[in-house]
Amino acid sequence: MRLGPIEFITPPLVQGPKILFFVPSPHNFPFAMDLGDGKFGLPVTITVATTWVIMALFAILFRLGVRNLEMFPSKKQTFMEMLYGAYDFLVSQVLGRWKKQYYVYIATLISFILISNIVSFFPIPGFSMQDGVLVVEPLLRTPTADINTTLGLALITTFMFLSAGIKTQGIFGYLKSLAEPTPVMLPLNLIGEFAKPTNISMRLFGNMFAGMVIMGLLYKAVPALIPAPLHLYFDLFSGLVQSFVFTMLTMVYIQGSLGDGEPE
């Protein structure tokens, strides 16, 4: 069997998450798309599929990691204990006595964002046929390079710090705090509250998406393998830093809402 010439094609620099498949749904279901022939379906993008893969990875990893715990830990148990200790130290440094109430959320948040940021660093190929041509492209796409993912995470964080403020001050006390030190500050304080989710979501999305665009420009400008080492920075190092920044801002917002309140 003789293969024809191989051609390397770089994808468009600005490309939204492509649709992988459709889940059958009723025609009146929210976000259902008309597929023709009277069929309707919910689109599943590569962002959603990658998120499912990461969730499955976490379920398997932590299920195996906490099974058969021993007094004298194995290498696997030692790694899990070190990971727990690192998260415990991080959360306690910012949230202090509120650590137990928010440890699970913060640990889950930083783990998910970190893996999402660096998933494209691992060369997992995907294969498809387009117009009779075999196309090889990354199987997974960085979920945090999709504004839907980062906005969703930011909205969860918003719920967390709003509920923290209401928990410690009561709903009327929290609303009153927005008018401090004078009622004139109410519009500015409201803008500040709404700016928090916008800030953290756009910061994370912008950095991860910009990294993809820069690498695309480099691959278009120079031969295919020369920019490869730069993935260490744009995918690995930048992904680590951005996951830390998002998590730290989340804890700062929660701590600001908790104020001097005491945990129950």
C-alpha positions as CSV (number, residue, x, y, z in Angstrom):
1,M,0.0,0.0,0.0
2,R,1.5,3.3,-1.0
3,L,0.6,6.5,0.8
4,G,0.4,9.8,-1.0
5,P,2.2,12.9,0.0
6,I,1.6,14.2,3.5
7,E,0.4,17.7,4.0
8,F,0.4,19.6,7.3
9,I,-2.6,21.9,7.6
10,T,-2.8,24.3,10.5
11,P,-6.4,25.0,11.8
12,P,-7.9,28.5,11.9
13,L,-6.4,30.7,14.6
14,V,-9.8,31.8,16.0
15,Q,-12.0,28.8,16.1
16,G,-14.9,28.0,18.4
17,P,-15.4,24.6,20.0
18,K,-16.6,22.3,17.3
19,I,-19.7,20.1,17.7
20,L,-18.8,16.4,18.0
21,F,-22.3,14.8,18.0
22,F,-25.9,15.4,18.9
23,V,-28.0,13.9,21.7
24,P,-31.6,13.2,20.5
25,S,-34.1,15.4,22.2
26,P,-37.7,16.6,21.8
27,H,-38.3,19.6,19.5
28,N,-39.4,21.8,22.4
29,F,-36.4,21.1,24.6
30,P,-34.2,24.1,25.4
31,F,-31.3,24.6,23.0
32,A,-32.5,21.7,20.8
33,M,-31.3,22.1,17.2
34,D,-33.2,21.0,14.1
35,L,-31.2,18.1,12.5
36,G,-33.6,17.7,9.5
37,D,-36.0,14.8,8.8
38,G,-38.0,15.8,11.8
39,K,-35.2,15.1,14.3
40,F,-33.9,17.4,17.0
41,G,-30.8,17.1,19.2
42,L,-28.7,18.8,21.8
43,P,-25.2,19.6,20.5
44,V,-22.2,18.2,22.4
45,T,-19.1,20.3,21.7
46,I,-15.5,19.2,22.2
47,T,-15.4,21.4,25.3
48,V,-18.2,19.4,26.9
49,A,-16.7,16.1,25.9
50,T,-13.3,17.1,27.3
51,T,-14.9,18.1,30.5
52,W,-16.6,14.7,30.8
53,V,-13.2,13.1,30.3
54,I,-11.7,15.2,33.1
55,M,-14.6,14.3,35.4
56,A,-14.2,10.6,34.7
57,L,-10.4,10.9,35.3
58,F,-11.0,12.5,38.7
59,A,-13.6,9.9,39.6
60,I,-11.2,7.1,38.8
61,L,-8.1,8.7,40.3
62,F,-9.6,9.7,43.7
63,R,-11.6,6.5,43.9
64,L,-8.4,4.4,43.6
65,G,-6.4,6.9,45.6
66,V,-8.5,6.6,48.8
67,R,-9.0,2.8,48.6
68,N,-7.2,0.5,51.0
69,L,-5.6,3.2,53.2
70,E,-2.9,1.9,55.5
71,M,-1.1,3.1,58.6
72,F,2.2,2.8,56.7
73,P,1.3,4.5,53.4
74,S,2.3,3.2,50.0
75,K,3.6,5.6,47.3
76,K,0.1,6.1,46.0
77,Q,-1.3,7.0,49.5
78,T,1.8,9.2,50.1
79,F,1.1,11.2,47.0
80,M,-2.6,11.6,47.9
81,E,-1.7,12.8,51.4
82,M,0.8,15.3,50.0
83,L,-1.8,16.6,47.7
84,Y,-4.3,16.9,50.5
85,G,-1.7,18.7,52.7
86,A,-0.8,21.2,49.9
87,Y,-4.5,22.1,49.4
88,D,-5.0,22.2,53.2
89,F,-2.1,24.7,53.6
90,L,-3.4,26.8,50.7
91,V,-6.9,27.1,52.0
92,S,-5.9,27.7,55.6
93,Q,-3.6,30.6,54.7
94,V,-6.5,32.6,53.2
95,L,-9.7,31.3,54.8
96,G,-8.3,30.4,58.2
97,R,-11.0,29.2,60.6
98,W,-13.4,28.8,57.7
99,K,-11.2,26.2,56.0
100,K,-13.4,23.2,56.7
101,Q,-16.5,24.8,55.2
102,Y,-14.8,25.6,51.9
103,Y,-12.0,23.1,51.5
104,V,-13.9,20.7,49.3
105,Y,-14.9,23.5,46.8
106,I,-11.5,25.1,46.6
107,A,-9.7,21.8,46.2
108,T,-12.1,20.7,43.5
109,L,-11.9,24.1,41.8
110,I,-8.1,24.2,41.5
111,S,-7.8,20.6,40.5
112,F,-10.4,21.0,37.7
113,I,-8.9,24.2,36.4
114,L,-5.3,22.9,36.5
115,I,-6.1,19.7,34.5
116,S,-8.3,21.7,32.1
117,N,-5.5,24.2,31.5
118,I,-2.8,21.6,30.8
119,V,-4.9,18.9,29.0
120,S,-3.8,20.2,25.6
121,F,-0.1,19.8,26.6
122,F,-0.4,16.0,26.3
123,P,-0.3,14.9,22.6
124,I,-3.4,12.8,22.4
125,P,-4.2,12.6,18.7
126,G,-7.7,12.4,17.2
127,F,-8.4,11.1,13.7
128,S,-11.2,12.1,11.3
129,M,-11.9,12.0,7.5
130,Q,-12.7,15.2,5.8
131,D,-13.3,15.1,2.0
132,G,-11.4,11.9,1.8
133,V,-8.4,13.3,3.6
134,L,-7.2,11.8,6.9
135,V,-7.1,14.7,9.4
136,V,-5.0,14.4,12.6
137,E,-5.7,16.9,15.3
138,P,-5.7,17.1,19.1
139,L,-8.4,14.8,20.6
140,L,-9.1,17.1,23.5
141,R,-9.5,20.9,23.7
142,T,-8.7,23.1,26.7
143,P,-12.1,23.7,28.3
144,T,-11.0,26.9,29.9
145,A,-10.3,28.3,26.5
146,D,-14.1,28.4,26.1
147,I,-15.8,31.4,27.7
148,N,-18.8,29.1,28.7
149,T,-16.6,27.1,31.0
150,T,-14.9,30.0,32.7
151,L,-18.2,31.9,33.1
152,G,-19.8,28.9,34.6
153,L,-17.0,28.5,37.2
154,A,-17.2,32.3,37.9
155,L,-21.0,32.0,38.6
156,I,-20.4,29.2,41.0
157,T,-17.8,31.3,42.8
158,T,-20.2,34.2,42.8
159,F,-22.8,32.0,44.5
160,M,-20.2,31.0,47.1
161,F,-19.2,34.4,48.1
162,L,-22.8,35.8,48.1
163,S,-24.0,32.9,50.2
164,A,-21.0,33.5,52.5
165,G,-22.0,37.1,53.0
166,I,-25.6,36.3,53.7
167,K,-24.6,33.5,56.1
168,T,-22.6,35.8,58.3
169,Q,-24.5,39.0,58.0
170,G,-28.0,38.0,57.1
171,I,-29.6,39.1,53.8
172,F,-30.5,42.5,55.1
173,G,-27.1,43.0,56.7
174,Y,-25.4,42.0,53.5
175,L,-27.6,44.5,51.5
176,K,-26.8,47.1,54.0
177,S,-23.1,46.5,53.7
178,L,-23.3,47.5,50.0
179,A,-24.3,51.0,51.0
180,E,-21.3,51.5,53.3
181,P,-19.6,53.7,54.2
182,T,-22.3,56.0,52.7
183,P,-25.3,55.3,50.6
184,V,-23.6,57.2,47.8
185,M,-21.3,54.2,47.4
186,L,-24.2,51.8,46.6
187,P,-23.9,52.0,42.8
188,L,-20.1,51.6,42.9
189,N,-20.3,48.6,45.3
190,L,-22.9,46.9,43.1
191,I,-20.7,47.4,40.1
192,G,-17.8,45.9,42.1
193,E,-19.9,42.8,43.0
194,F,-20.9,42.3,39.4
195,A,-17.4,42.9,38.2
196,K,-15.9,40.0,40.3
197,P,-17.3,37.1,38.1
198,T,-16.5,39.1,35.0
199,N,-13.0,39.7,36.1
200,I,-12.1,36.1,37.0
201,S,-13.9,34.5,34.0
202,M,-12.4,36.8,31.4
203,R,-8.9,36.7,32.9
204,L,-8.8,32.9,32.8
205,F,-10.5,32.6,29.3
206,G,-8.3,35.4,27.9
207,N,-5.0,33.9,29.0
208,M,-5.8,30.4,27.8
209,F,-7.3,31.4,24.5
210,A,-4.5,33.8,23.8
211,G,-2.0,31.0,24.4
212,M,-3.8,28.9,21.7
213,V,-3.7,31.8,19.2
214,I,0.0,32.6,19.9
215,M,1.0,29.0,19.3
216,G,-1.1,28.9,16.2
217,L,0.7,32.0,14.9
218,L,4.1,30.4,15.6
219,Y,3.2,27.2,13.8
220,K,2.1,29.2,10.8
221,A,5.3,31.3,10.8
222,V,7.9,28.6,11.3
223,P,8.3,24.8,10.6
224,A,6.0,22.5,12.6
225,L,8.4,21.2,15.3
226,I,10.3,24.4,16.2
227,P,7.6,26.0,18.4
228,A,6.9,22.8,20.2
229,P,9.1,23.6,23.3
230,L,7.0,26.7,23.8
231,H,4.1,24.5,24.9
232,L,6.0,24.2,28.2
233,Y,5.2,27.8,28.9
234,F,1.9,28.5,27.2
235,D,0.3,25.2,28.2
236,L,2.1,23.9,31.3
237,F,3.5,27.0,33.2
238,S,0.8,29.4,32.2
239,G,-1.9,26.8,33.0
240,L,-0.5,26.3,36.4
241,V,-0.3,30.0,37.2
242,Q,-3.8,30.8,35.9
243,S,-5.3,28.0,38.0
244,F,-3.6,29.4,41.1
245,V,-4.7,32.9,40.3
246,F,-8.4,32.0,39.7
247,T,-8.4,30.0,43.0
248,M,-6.7,32.7,45.0
249,L,-9.2,35.3,43.8
250,T,-12.1,33.0,44.6
251,M,-10.8,32.6,48.2
252,V,-10.2,36.4,48.5
253,Y,-13.8,37.1,47.4
254,I,-15.1,34.5,49.9
255,Q,-13.0,35.9,52.7
256,G,-14.1,39.4,51.9
257,S,-17.8,38.4,52.2
258,L,-17.2,36.4,55.5
259,G,-15.6,39.4,57.2
260,D,-15.1,38.8,60.9
261,G,-17.9,36.2,61.2
262,E,-17.3,33.0,63.1
263,P,-17.9,29.5,61.6
264,E,-20.8,27.6,63.1
